[in-house]
Every structure is written in C-alpha cells, then in structure tokens.
Amino acid sequence: HTPDGIYLTHSVGNRHAVTLLSSDGTVKNTYTAPIMAFEPYHVMLLSDGTWVMVRQDSVDGAVILYRTDGEGTILFEAAIEGQTCYTTTFCGYDDRYLLCAAGNTLYLLDDELDTVHREPIPSATSLTAMFDGAGNLILSAVRPIQGGWSVTDYYRLDTETFACERDDTLQPPEPIHASD
C-alpha cells in the first residue's frame, strides 16, 4: 500500500507480475518481472524500477533473495540462513529499506539486501508482513498451542526502534475487492 495505490503480486502466464491498483480498485499498471535463470517464488517491484525476488528453492539451507534490474541483471543477493522460500514474505518499507519476514524473525534490509536489524518473535513459527489501510506494517505471527492447534497473534512495527510490539486490538486486514 503506497500513496500511488495498492501493489498486488500475481502470475501472468508462467511469469510473475506486480499490478498497481488505484484506491477505487481499477488497474493503473501491470509490471512483469524479468525472466531469470531460476523460478522466483515471491517478487516485489521497488519504487526505483528494480525487483526483489525470492528464489523458489533454498540453497545450502538458506533462502536466497536477489535484487535485479528490469532486464534481470542481478545487482545484489543475500542469503538468510535456516529459511526457505515458503517461510519468507517481504514488503517495501520506504525507499531505503525492505522488510523481510522469514520464519519467526523480521529482517530490515538495506538497498543492497544487507541485514540492518533483526527482530525475532520466539513464540511464533511463521510471520507474514503486510500493511493495513493506514500504511502501518502489521505482522501476523502463527503460534502453536496444545493439541496441534495454532493461533495468530498480531504485532505492530515501531518505526523508531523497528521493534515489534504485540497488539491484541489489531484485526486481520480486510480483503481488497475490485469495484464493479
């Protein structure tokens, strides 16, 4: 969610893409990710026209993130140890940082994909990073409980310290519906 609208990632044929929706749900533009030598699992278009991609398979026990230009040239890459693509989500924070939720840890990455800050949530088994309608970063954290069940806790990001603070008043974000 940005001042320009809402970005959604999806597939177009066998390629990944990002579509920009206006506030009323109409499509403003669709950007297709470059073809890579690997199959990306997640993709995100950044404001400068570069892409961040998560490789479909882990390498030596780590998830690999790539920042590429629009042609698919790899500018930077980073490994997050002990994670897989299935446990990793990310969302843009601002023009300088990227937030990556991997396993039970939130990573703040700089524009070269170096880790600037990490914030673990030890009780969680997996995190998902998302923005609410006001542009605040919300983390949903799945926490196992007895009997094989799990519950979802919600955390708000403190933008001064980048600490995650549990907030029991938060509700899951409402789904986005296109206008008729």
C-alpha positions as semicolon CSV with decimal commas, in nm:
position;residue;x (nm);y (nm);z (nm)
1;H;0,000;0,000;0,000
2;T;0,158;0,329;-0,111
3;P;0,035;0,682;-0,188
4;D;0,025;0,570;-0,555
5;G;-0,214;0,283;-0,479
6;I;-0,201;-0,082;-0,384
7;Y;0,050;-0,325;-0,535
8;L;-0,052;-0,689;-0,578
9;T;0,180;-0,972;-0,686
10;H;0,046;-1,248;-0,907
11;S;0,129;-1,466;-1,206
12;V;0,074;-1,376;-1,569
13;G;0,105;-1,696;-1,769
14;N;0,424;-1,851;-1,636
15;R;0,575;-1,517;-1,528
16;H;0,544;-1,322;-1,204
17;A;0,399;-0,973;-1,216
18;V;0,301;-0,680;-0,998
19;T;-0,017;-0,482;-1,063
20;L;-0,079;-0,132;-0,929
21;L;-0,442;-0,071;-0,833
22;S;-0,585;0,275;-0,768
23;S;-0,776;0,337;-0,445
24;D;-1,105;0,251;-0,622
25;G;-0,968;-0,088;-0,735
26;T;-0,906;-0,010;-1,102
27;V;-0,584;-0,132;-1,263
28;K;-0,336;0,151;-1,318
29;N;-0,045;-0,056;-1,450
30;T;0,097;-0,409;-1,458
31;Y;0,472;-0,476;-1,446
32;T;0,610;-0,815;-1,549
33;A;0,918;-0,941;-1,365
34;P;1,223;-1,021;-1,578
35;I;1,292;-1,379;-1,683
36;M;1,554;-1,532;-1,455
37;A;1,763;-1,849;-1,465
38;F;1,569;-1,966;-1,156
39;E;1,200;-1,978;-1,078
40;P;1,112;-1,700;-0,831
41;Y;0,865;-1,776;-0,553
42;H;0,794;-1,416;-0,445
43;V;0,858;-1,096;-0,639
44;M;0,828;-0,731;-0,548
45;L;0,871;-0,421;-0,762
46;L;1,057;-0,138;-0,586
47;S;0,996;0,233;-0,645
48;D;1,316;0,272;-0,849
49;G;1,208;0,006;-1,103
50;T;1,426;-0,272;-0,963
51;W;1,289;-0,603;-0,840
52;V;1,343;-0,816;-0,531
53;M;1,291;-1,187;-0,587
54;V;1,298;-1,489;-0,359
55;R;1,437;-1,799;-0,523
56;Q;1,196;-2,094;-0,539
57;D;1,442;-2,341;-0,384
58;S;1,670;-2,293;-0,085
59;V;2,047;-2,317;-0,132
60;D;2,259;-2,483;0,138
61;G;1,983;-2,435;0,396
62;A;1,922;-2,068;0,320
63;V;1,664;-1,871;0,129
64;I;1,825;-1,652;-0,140
65;L;1,696;-1,302;-0,218
66;Y;1,801;-1,118;-0,533
67;R;1,769;-0,756;-0,632
68;T;1,765;-0,722;-1,010
69;D;1,720;-0,451;-1,265
70;G;1,433;-0,462;-1,515
71;E;1,637;-0,677;-1,754
72;G;1,714;-0,945;-1,494
73;T;2,073;-0,848;-1,418
74;I;2,146;-0,937;-1,055
75;L;2,258;-0,626;-0,867
76;F;2,274;-0,776;-0,515
77;E;2,194;-1,105;-0,347
78;A;2,156;-1,213;0,013
79;A;2,116;-1,542;0,198
80;I;1,900;-1,579;0,507
81;E;2,019;-1,891;0,686
82;G;1,779;-2,157;0,806
83;Q;1,484;-2,034;0,597
84;T;1,303;-2,147;0,283
85;C;1,102;-1,956;0,027
86;Y;0,782;-2,091;0,185
87;T;0,862;-1,923;0,518
88;T;0,956;-1,586;0,362
89;T;0,743;-1,283;0,279
90;F;0,851;-0,926;0,220
91;C;0,709;-0,581;0,170
92;G;0,860;-0,244;0,093
93;Y;0,914;-0,013;0,384
94;D;1,043;0,305;0,221
95;D;1,292;0,399;-0,050
96;R;1,584;0,289;0,170
97;Y;1,466;-0,030;0,337
98;L;1,291;-0,358;0,272
99;L;1,120;-0,564;0,540
100;C;1,151;-0,940;0,512
101;A;0,965;-1,181;0,739
102;A;1,141;-1,518;0,740
103;G;1,043;-1,794;0,980
104;N;0,993;-1,625;1,316
105;T;1,219;-1,322;1,251
106;L;1,160;-0,984;1,090
107;Y;1,462;-0,855;0,897
108;L;1,517;-0,494;0,798
109;L;1,732;-0,496;0,483
110;D;1,906;-0,203;0,317
111;D;1,902;-0,139;-0,059
112;E;2,192;-0,385;-0,106
113;L;1,998;-0,655;0,085
114;D;2,231;-0,639;0,385
115;T;2,062;-0,700;0,722
116;V;2,041;-0,375;0,920
117;H;1,822;-0,506;1,203
118;R;1,664;-0,837;1,300
119;E;1,371;-0,872;1,537
120;P;1,285;-1,228;1,643
121;I;0,945;-1,327;1,777
122;P;1,044;-1,652;1,952
123;S;0,688;-1,775;2,022
124;A;0,596;-1,768;1,652
125;T;0,652;-2,044;1,399
126;S;0,596;-1,817;1,100
127;L;0,542;-1,448;1,027
128;T;0,367;-1,268;0,746
129;A;0,434;-0,898;0,686
130;M;0,154;-0,679;0,547
131;F;0,031;-0,320;0,555
132;D;-0,304;-0,211;0,695
133;G;-0,522;0,054;0,529
134;A;-0,340;0,335;0,713
135;G;0,000;0,222;0,584
136;N;0,119;0,070;0,915
137;L;0,319;-0,252;0,899
138;I;0,136;-0,538;1,067
139;L;0,288;-0,880;1,133
140;S;0,073;-1,185;1,173
141;A;0,252;-1,448;1,381
142;V;0,132;-1,807;1,395
143;R;0,186;-1,954;1,741
144;P;0,129;-2,323;1,818
145;I;-0,085;-2,416;2,118
146;Q;-0,170;-2,750;2,278
147;G;-0,348;-3,022;2,085
148;G;-0,192;-2,939;1,749
149;W;-0,386;-2,615;1,715
150;S;-0,243;-2,273;1,646
151;V;-0,348;-1,911;1,697
152;T;-0,249;-1,596;1,515
153;D;-0,113;-1,301;1,711
154;Y;-0,072;-0,956;1,556
155;Y;0,221;-0,720;1,603
156;R;0,272;-0,358;1,507
157;L;0,612;-0,228;1,397
158;D;0,754;0,063;1,598
159;T;0,906;0,274;1,320
160;E;1,154;0,443;1,555
161;T;1,315;0,130;1,701
162;F;1,195;-0,133;1,448
163;A;1,079;-0,343;1,743
164;C;0,763;-0,549;1,704
165;E;0,502;-0,482;1,969
166;R;0,215;-0,724;2,021
167;D;-0,122;-0,554;1,979
168;D;-0,433;-0,750;2,073
169;T;-0,659;-0,479;1,928
170;L;-0,544;-0,547;1,572
171;Q;-0,769;-0,739;1,338
172;P;-0,667;-0,909;1,014
173;P;-0,661;-0,666;0,720
174;E;-0,980;-0,659;0,515
175;P;-0,958;-0,828;0,173
176;I;-0,932;-0,594;-0,125
177;H;-1,230;-0,616;-0,360
178;A;-1,226;-0,459;-0,705
179;S;-1,514;-0,219;-0,769
180;D;-1,781;-0,329;-1,015
